[in-house]
Amino acid sequence: MNNQIKKVALILAISIPIVLIACSRINMSKLSSNVIESNNQETDEGIITNDNKAVDENKDINSIDENNKETIEENSPSESINYEVSTEPSITNKNLLIIGIDARKNEPARADAIILINMRNDKVNFISIPRDTLIKLDKRGNQKINASYAYGGIDLCIDSVEKLLDTKIDNYLVFNFKAIQKGVDALGGFTVTIPKTIKIKDPELKKCFTLRQGSIKLNGIQTLEYLRYRSDGRGDIGRIYRQQEFIKDLQQSFLKLENVPLIPKAYLAVKDEIKTDLSASNMASYFISAYRLRNNFEYYTLEGYSKMIDKISYYVLYKDSLNKIRGVLK
């Protein structure tokens, strides 16, 4: 009973502030569920095509299972909501650091994805920092920036990013990559745009499937593997590009007020895989600010070149690119 009470309280704590802040004179219509069709067969390889069907080589790459084929009508208001709200969100000139960690077996957790979200009054800047970026890490000398998390956790990672970009981090959110899998499955799958056909193999997870070019709906494990993929000849830069395209898909299809009821469901699915200093009201303010500026998102990637130093490959930033990003943050 106590767990149920806590669950309800958490849902209310997240969703009510968002609705009260955002839904001034907004009509929220009923949502309809979008169920992923499954067509599982034993073949030589799993192929995910733009007709939203998946074939699973290993029998464990399935479309969203029956437990996730839920409508969300129960979470959707049956009548329009009409709130008078005079207070505007106050998230301006704030920096939110997003760290994605991809802990594998027998490896320390390193920051595999590093994205700084810079909230301005008139736009939102997404700044991707390549994980192999060369930095000086105190007494440890030359290091890749993703090692800062392994050596000193979020505090050292924040300090490293602040020094690199000459800025201040206001909030952070760290997520295990498993959160993507759980979150996407909780939402019943997610539609992404695949720029070109790719074949994905993951020996550790024993996954093998092909994603065909076009707009397709993926389940959690497929989305996770797509965002991890870096065997296209472009390494981490290619992966950053796909991560930014994924954020753009989120921007277009999920960042809508009618999706507010889905936020608690997604959060409950991933809460054990994330660590953050954001309160429920902070989350609400960031969401509403992002919604208000949803047509003014700008994407940046720190540019550089690969260089071998002491037999280790680093990504050395171009000074012009670094100065440009620092200017964006001023």
C-alpha positions as CSV (number, residue, x, y, z in Angstrom):
1,M,0.0,0.0,0.0
2,N,2.8,2.4,0.9
3,N,4.5,1.8,-2.5
4,Q,1.2,2.5,-4.3
5,I,0.9,5.8,-2.4
6,K,4.5,6.8,-3.2
7,K,3.9,5.9,-6.9
8,V,0.7,8.1,-7.1
9,A,2.5,10.9,-5.2
10,L,5.4,10.8,-7.7
11,I,3.1,10.9,-10.7
12,L,1.2,13.9,-9.2
13,A,4.5,15.7,-8.3
14,I,5.7,15.5,-11.8
15,S,2.6,16.0,-13.9
16,I,0.6,18.6,-11.9
17,P,3.3,21.3,-12.1
18,I,3.7,20.8,-15.8
19,V,0.0,21.0,-16.5
20,L,-0.6,24.0,-14.3
21,I,2.2,25.9,-15.8
22,A,1.8,25.0,-19.4
23,C,-1.9,24.5,-20.1
24,S,-3.2,28.0,-20.2
25,R,-6.2,27.9,-22.6
26,I,-4.8,24.7,-24.2
27,N,-7.3,22.0,-25.3
28,M,-6.0,18.6,-24.7
29,S,-7.8,16.0,-26.7
30,K,-7.9,12.2,-26.0
31,L,-4.8,10.4,-27.1
32,S,-4.9,7.2,-29.1
33,S,-2.4,4.5,-28.7
34,N,0.0,3.6,-31.4
35,V,0.7,-0.1,-31.3
36,I,3.7,-1.7,-32.9
37,E,2.8,-4.6,-35.1
38,S,5.0,-7.6,-34.5
39,N,5.9,-10.2,-37.1
40,N,8.5,-12.5,-35.6
41,Q,10.1,-15.2,-37.7
42,E,13.3,-17.1,-37.6
43,T,15.5,-15.9,-40.4
44,D,19.2,-15.4,-41.1
45,E,19.0,-11.8,-39.8
46,G,16.6,-9.4,-38.2
47,I,15.4,-6.7,-40.5
48,I,13.6,-3.5,-39.3
49,T,12.0,-1.7,-42.2
50,N,9.9,1.4,-42.7
51,D,6.7,-0.7,-42.7
52,N,7.2,-1.0,-38.9
53,K,7.7,-4.7,-38.9
54,A,10.6,-6.5,-37.3
55,V,12.1,-10.0,-37.9
56,D,14.2,-11.4,-35.1
57,E,17.3,-13.5,-35.7
58,N,17.8,-14.4,-32.1
59,K,14.2,-14.7,-31.1
60,D,14.9,-12.0,-28.4
61,I,14.7,-8.9,-30.6
62,N,11.0,-8.5,-30.6
63,S,8.7,-5.7,-31.2
64,I,7.1,-4.2,-28.2
65,D,5.5,-7.0,-26.2
66,E,1.8,-7.2,-25.3
67,N,2.4,-5.6,-21.9
68,N,3.4,-2.4,-23.7
69,K,0.5,-2.4,-26.1
70,E,-1.6,-0.2,-23.9
71,T,-3.8,2.7,-24.7
72,I,-3.2,5.8,-22.6
73,E,-6.8,7.0,-22.6
74,E,-6.9,6.5,-18.9
75,N,-4.2,9.1,-18.5
76,S,-5.8,11.5,-20.9
77,P,-8.4,14.0,-19.8
78,S,-11.7,13.4,-21.5
79,E,-12.6,17.1,-21.4
80,S,-10.6,20.1,-22.5
81,I,-8.5,21.8,-19.8
82,N,-8.7,25.5,-19.5
83,Y,-6.4,27.0,-16.9
84,E,-5.6,30.7,-16.4
85,V,-1.9,30.9,-15.7
86,S,-0.1,34.3,-15.6
87,T,3.4,33.0,-14.5
88,E,5.9,32.3,-17.3
89,P,8.6,29.7,-16.8
90,S,11.8,31.2,-15.5
91,I,14.3,28.8,-17.0
92,T,16.5,31.2,-19.0
93,N,20.3,31.4,-19.3
94,K,20.6,28.0,-17.6
95,N,22.9,25.1,-18.4
96,L,21.7,21.5,-18.0
97,L,24.4,18.9,-18.4
98,I,23.2,15.5,-19.7
99,I,25.6,12.6,-19.2
100,G,24.9,9.2,-20.8
101,I,26.9,6.4,-19.2
102,D,27.2,3.0,-20.9
103,A,28.7,0.7,-18.3
104,R,29.7,-2.6,-19.9
105,K,30.9,-5.8,-18.2
106,N,34.3,-5.5,-16.4
107,E,34.6,-1.8,-17.4
108,P,34.3,1.4,-15.3
109,A,31.4,3.6,-16.1
110,R,32.5,6.4,-18.5
111,A,30.6,9.3,-19.9
112,D,29.7,8.0,-23.4
113,A,27.4,10.9,-24.3
114,I,28.0,14.4,-23.1
115,I,25.4,17.0,-24.1
116,L,25.1,20.5,-22.7
117,I,21.6,22.0,-23.0
118,N,21.9,25.8,-22.9
119,M,18.5,27.4,-22.2
120,R,18.3,30.9,-23.5
121,N,15.4,33.4,-23.5
122,D,14.8,33.0,-27.2
123,K,16.3,29.5,-28.1
124,V,17.7,26.3,-26.8
125,N,21.3,25.3,-27.7
126,F,22.3,21.6,-27.8
127,I,26.1,21.3,-27.6
128,S,27.6,17.8,-28.0
129,I,31.1,17.2,-26.7
130,P,32.9,14.2,-28.3
131,R,33.8,11.7,-25.6
132,D,37.4,11.4,-26.7
133,T,38.1,15.1,-26.4
134,L,41.5,15.8,-25.1
135,I,41.7,17.6,-21.7
136,K,44.2,18.1,-18.9
137,L,42.8,16.3,-15.8
138,D,44.7,17.6,-12.8
139,K,47.6,15.3,-11.8
140,R,46.5,12.7,-14.4
141,G,47.7,14.8,-17.3
142,N,46.3,14.0,-20.7
143,Q,42.9,12.3,-20.6
144,K,39.8,11.9,-22.6
145,I,36.9,14.0,-21.2
146,N,34.7,10.9,-20.7
147,A,37.3,9.5,-18.2
148,S,36.4,12.4,-15.9
149,Y,33.3,10.5,-14.8
150,A,35.2,7.3,-14.2
151,Y,37.8,9.1,-12.0
152,G,35.6,11.5,-10.1
153,G,31.9,10.9,-10.9
154,I,29.5,13.7,-11.8
155,D,31.4,16.4,-9.8
156,L,34.7,15.9,-11.7
157,C,32.7,15.6,-15.0
158,I,30.9,18.9,-14.3
159,D,34.2,20.6,-13.4
160,S,35.8,19.4,-16.6
161,V,33.0,20.6,-18.8
162,E,32.9,24.0,-17.0
163,K,36.7,24.5,-17.5
164,L,36.5,23.3,-21.1
165,L,33.7,25.6,-22.1
166,D,34.3,28.4,-19.7
167,T,30.8,28.3,-18.3
168,K,28.7,27.3,-15.3
169,I,26.6,24.2,-15.0
170,D,23.3,24.8,-13.2
171,N,21.9,21.3,-13.2
172,Y,22.8,17.8,-14.3
173,L,21.1,14.6,-15.3
174,V,23.0,11.3,-15.6
175,F,21.4,8.3,-17.2
176,N,22.4,4.8,-17.9
177,F,21.8,3.9,-21.5
178,K,19.4,1.2,-20.3
179,A,17.1,4.1,-19.5
180,I,16.6,4.7,-23.2
181,Q,15.5,1.1,-23.7
182,K,13.1,1.2,-20.7
183,G,11.7,4.6,-21.6
184,V,11.0,3.8,-25.2
185,D,9.3,0.5,-24.3
186,A,7.2,2.3,-21.6
187,L,6.0,4.7,-24.3
188,G,5.1,1.9,-26.7
189,G,8.0,2.4,-29.1
190,F,9.4,5.5,-30.8
191,T,9.5,6.6,-34.4
192,V,12.9,7.7,-35.6
193,T,14.3,8.7,-39.0
194,I,17.2,6.4,-40.2
195,P,19.4,8.5,-42.6
196,K,20.8,5.4,-44.2
197,T,20.5,1.6,-43.9
198,I,22.8,0.2,-41.2
199,K,23.5,-3.3,-39.9
200,I,24.0,-3.6,-36.2
201,K,25.8,-6.3,-34.3
202,D,26.3,-6.4,-30.6
203,P,28.2,-9.6,-29.5
204,E,27.7,-8.8,-25.8
205,L,24.0,-8.6,-26.0
206,K,23.9,-11.1,-28.9
207,K,21.9,-8.8,-31.1
208,C,22.0,-8.6,-34.9
209,F,19.5,-6.7,-37.1
210,T,19.3,-4.3,-39.9
211,L,17.6,-0.8,-39.8
212,R,16.4,0.3,-43.2
213,Q,16.6,3.9,-44.3
214,G,13.5,5.9,-43.6
215,S,11.0,6.7,-40.8
216,I,10.5,3.6,-38.7
217,K,9.2,2.7,-35.3
218,L,11.7,1.0,-33.0
219,N,11.3,-0.7,-29.6
220,G,13.6,-0.1,-26.7
221,I,16.5,-2.4,-27.5
222,Q,16.5,-1.4,-31.2
223,T,16.6,2.3,-30.2
224,L,19.4,1.7,-27.7
225,E,21.5,-0.2,-30.3
226,Y,20.9,2.5,-32.9
227,L,22.2,5.2,-30.6
228,R,25.2,3.1,-29.6
229,Y,26.2,2.3,-33.1
230,R,29.5,3.7,-34.4
231,S,30.6,1.4,-37.1
232,D,29.9,3.7,-40.0
233,G,33.5,4.9,-40.5
234,R,32.8,8.2,-38.6
235,G,33.2,6.8,-35.1
236,D,31.9,9.0,-32.2
237,I,31.1,11.9,-34.6
238,G,28.7,9.7,-36.5
239,R,27.1,8.6,-33.3
240,I,26.7,12.2,-32.1
241,Y,25.0,12.9,-35.4
242,R,22.5,10.1,-34.8
243,Q,22.0,11.2,-31.2
244,Q,21.2,14.7,-32.4
245,E,18.8,13.4,-35.0
246,F,17.1,11.4,-32.3
247,I,16.7,14.5,-30.2
248,K,15.2,16.2,-33.3
249,D,12.7,13.4,-33.6
250,L,11.8,13.8,-29.9
251,Q,11.4,17.5,-30.6
252,Q,9.0,16.9,-33.5
253,S,6.9,14.0,-32.2
254,F,7.1,14.1,-28.4
255,L,7.5,17.7,-27.3
256,K,3.8,18.4,-27.3
257,L,1.5,19.4,-24.5
258,E,-0.8,16.5,-25.3
259,N,2.0,14.2,-24.3
260,V,2.2,15.6,-20.7
261,P,0.3,12.6,-19.3
262,L,3.0,10.3,-20.7
263,I,5.9,12.0,-18.8
264,P,5.1,10.3,-15.4
265,K,4.8,6.9,-17.0
266,A,8.2,7.3,-18.8
267,Y,9.8,8.7,-15.7
268,L,8.6,5.8,-13.5
269,A,10.1,3.4,-16.1
270,V,13.6,5.0,-16.0
271,K,13.9,6.5,-12.5
272,D,16.2,3.7,-11.3
273,E,18.5,4.4,-14.2
274,I,18.9,8.2,-13.7
275,K,20.6,10.5,-11.2
276,T,19.8,14.2,-11.1
277,D,19.7,17.2,-8.9
278,L,16.5,18.3,-10.6
279,S,13.3,18.6,-8.5
280,A,9.9,17.9,-10.0
281,S,9.3,21.7,-10.4
282,N,12.7,22.0,-12.1
283,M,11.7,19.3,-14.6
284,A,8.4,21.0,-15.2
285,S,10.1,24.4,-15.9
286,Y,12.7,22.9,-18.3
287,F,9.9,21.0,-20.1
288,I,7.8,24.1,-20.5
289,S,10.7,26.3,-21.5
290,A,11.7,23.7,-24.1
291,Y,8.0,23.5,-25.3
292,R,7.8,27.3,-25.6
293,L,11.1,27.4,-27.7
294,R,10.4,24.1,-29.6
295,N,10.9,25.8,-33.0
296,N,14.1,27.4,-31.9
297,F,16.5,24.5,-31.2
298,E,20.1,24.8,-32.4
299,Y,22.6,22.0,-32.5
300,Y,26.4,22.2,-32.2
301,T,29.2,19.7,-32.1
302,L,32.7,20.7,-31.0
303,E,34.9,20.2,-34.0
304,G,38.4,18.8,-34.0
305,Y,40.7,16.1,-35.3
306,S,42.1,12.7,-34.2
307,K,45.7,12.6,-32.9
308,M,47.8,9.9,-31.4
309,I,49.5,10.9,-28.1
310,D,51.6,8.3,-26.3
311,K,49.9,5.6,-28.4
312,I,46.4,6.8,-27.4
313,S,44.0,8.3,-29.8
314,Y,42.5,11.6,-28.7
315,Y,40.1,14.1,-30.3
316,V,41.9,17.5,-30.3
317,L,39.5,20.5,-30.6
318,Y,40.1,23.3,-33.1
319,K,40.6,26.5,-31.2
320,D,38.1,28.3,-33.5
321,S,35.4,25.8,-32.8
322,L,36.0,25.9,-29.0
323,N,35.9,29.7,-29.0
324,K,32.7,29.7,-31.1
325,I,30.9,27.5,-28.6
326,R,32.2,29.6,-25.7
327,G,30.7,32.6,-27.5
328,V,27.4,30.9,-27.8
329,L,27.3,30.3,-24.1
330,K,28.1,33.9,-23.2
